[in-house]
Amino acid sequence: HERLVGSEMCIRDRKLTTECIENVIMMMPFSATLIWTFGERQRMIWKGIKITFCLSVSIEFLQLFLRLGTFQLSDIFYNTLGGCLGSVIYGVCWKMIGKQQ
């Protein structure tokens, strides 16, 4: 069983694995829903990034302490990236809807 670290976890033999994409996609709706639920319009991207980062770190530490999977910094990075993208997409959609009304 080979152990991969960092970018090797997402790119193997010059092919992108689905694990990274899944981590990004998993957090996109979370951050968008979070901003929508709490009505945060000011600094929404930054707040989405911070909350998603904290959630990702919490998940990884739970995996470490409960021995359910492995602690991976790449998961934190890609989850946070997904949170950022979700916040940006929500912000763009919110501004576009606001201009139409």
C-alpha positions in Angstrom: 0.0 0.0 0.0 1.7 3.2 -1.1 1.5 6.4 0.9 0.9 9.6 -1.1 1.2 13.1 0.1 0.3 16.6 -1.0 -0.4 17.0 -4.7 0.4 13.3 -5.3 -2.9 12.5 -3.7 -4.8 14.3 -6.5 -2.5 13.7 -9.5 -1.4 10.2 -10.1 0.4 9.3 -13.3 -0.6 12.7 -14.7 -4.3 12.0 -14.2 -6.5 14.0 -11.8 -8.2 11.8 -9.3 -11.8 12.3 -8.2 -10.9 12.7 -4.5 -9.9 16.4 -4.9 -12.8 17.3 -7.1 -15.2 15.6 -4.6 -13.7 17.6 -1.7 -14.2 20.8 -3.6 -17.7 20.0 -4.7 -18.7 18.8 -1.2 -18.1 22.2 0.4 -19.5 24.5 -2.3 -23.2 24.1 -1.4 -22.2 24.2 2.3 -20.7 27.6 2.2 -23.4 29.0 -0.2 -26.2 27.7 2.1 -24.4 29.0 5.2 -24.2 32.6 3.7 -27.8 32.4 2.5 -29.1 31.1 5.9 -27.4 33.8 8.0 -27.9 36.5 5.4 -24.3 37.6 5.5 -23.7 39.9 2.6 -20.7 41.8 3.8 -17.4 40.1 3.5 -19.3 36.9 2.5 -16.3 35.3 0.7 -14.0 35.7 3.6 -16.5 34.4 6.1 -17.3 31.4 3.9 -13.6 30.6 3.7 -13.1 30.9 7.5 -16.0 28.8 8.4 -15.3 26.1 5.8 -11.6 26.0 6.9 -12.6 25.5 10.6 -15.1 22.8 9.6 -12.5 21.0 7.5 -9.9 21.2 10.3 -12.4 19.8 12.7 -13.3 16.9 10.4 -9.6 16.1 9.9 -8.9 16.2 13.6 -11.9 14.0 14.3 -10.6 11.5 11.8 -7.2 11.6 13.5 -8.4 11.2 17.1 -11.1 8.7 16.4 -8.9 6.8 13.9 -11.5 6.9 11.2 -9.5 7.6 8.1 -6.3 9.7 7.8 -5.5 13.3 8.5 -4.7 15.0 5.2 -3.7 18.6 4.7 -4.8 18.3 1.0 -8.4 17.6 2.2 -8.3 20.8 4.3 -7.0 22.7 1.2 -9.5 21.4 -1.2 -12.5 21.7 1.2 -11.5 25.3 1.8 -11.2 25.9 -1.9 -14.7 24.5 -2.3 -16.0 26.8 0.4 -14.3 29.8 -1.4 -15.8 28.8 -4.7 -19.3 28.3 -3.2 -19.1 31.7 -1.6 -18.0 33.4 -4.8 -20.7 31.7 -6.9 -23.3 32.7 -4.3 -22.0 36.3 -4.3 -22.1 36.5 -8.1 -25.6 35.1 -8.3 -26.8 37.4 -5.6 -25.4 40.4 -7.4 -26.9 39.3 -10.7 -30.4 38.8 -9.2 -30.1 42.2 -7.4 -29.4 44.0 -10.7 -32.3 42.3 -12.4 -34.8 43.6 -9.8 
